[in-house]
């Protein structure tokens, strides 16, 4: 299985047609991550789908031009792990995938203008956190204008409040940016290895 192939080393996944090729990537700085190169067509497709989803009456839309990036994270996760996708349209349970054993996964993708660093923190909107009905969060990082997305790790939902800190709207997230909504902020280094993802 792919899990056995990538055990213990960072790998680079290249999707070509319907096949998945795996490459060693010793120059990548985190050996528990998965780096996935996706086709250019995914960006256009993700933007189209996101636009349609945001037009659903009554749907809450968060203020960002990069909401489509979440689709890239979901598709990369599915390409590697092949868990059952859950249709989200009008689905109040709010999780993305489910394993054969019933474990529920929500994939969150943080987008940045900066290359990934282990001391970065990722964010989960608190309103979404309270609505999500998942067991596990899978966290991805996307460096804008890059053909790669990084599957950084996973965390049980019950551990988010233990390992993270709750930032209230208007609080200073960094020296430059106040947060736009209540959110949980957690260092990437607190995540569990993607090669140990429970299923």
KASULUR-V456680 format. One record per backbone hydrogen bond with DSSP energy under -1.0 kcal/mol. NH is the residue of the N-H (numbers start at 1). CO is the residue of the C=O. Records with the same first field share a line. If there is no record, write none. Layout:
BEGIN
NH = CO, CO
END
This chain:
BEGIN
5 = 1
6 = 2
9 = 6
12 = 23
13 = 35
14 = 21
15 = 37
16 = 19
19 = 16
21 = 14
23 = 12
25 = 10
28 = 25
33 = 30
34 = 151
35 = 11
36 = 149
37 = 13
38 = 147
42 = 39
43 = 40
45 = 41
46 = 42
47 = 43
48 = 44
49 = 45
50 = 46
51 = 47
52 = 48
53 = 49
54 = 50
56 = 53
59 = 56
64 = 62
69 = 66
70 = 67
71 = 68
73 = 69
74 = 70
75 = 71
76 = 72
77 = 73
78 = 74
79 = 75
80 = 76
81 = 77
82 = 78
84 = 98
86 = 96
91 = 88
96 = 105
97 = 105
98 = 84
99 = 103
102 = 99
105 = 97
106 = 136
108 = 138
110 = 140
112 = 142
120 = 117
122 = 186
124 = 184
126 = 182
129 = 125
130 = 126
131 = 127
132 = 128
133 = 93
135 = 104
136 = 104
137 = 155
138 = 106
139 = 153
140 = 108
141 = 150
142 = 110
144 = 112
146 = 143
149 = 36
150 = 141
151 = 34
152 = 139
153 = 139
154 = 192
155 = 137
157 = 135
159 = 156
160 = 157
163 = 159
164 = 160
165 = 185
167 = 183
170 = 179
171 = 168
173 = 177
174 = 177
179 = 171
183 = 167
184 = 124
185 = 165
186 = 122
188 = 120
190 = 187
191 = 188
192 = 154
194 = 32
196 = 193
197 = 194
END
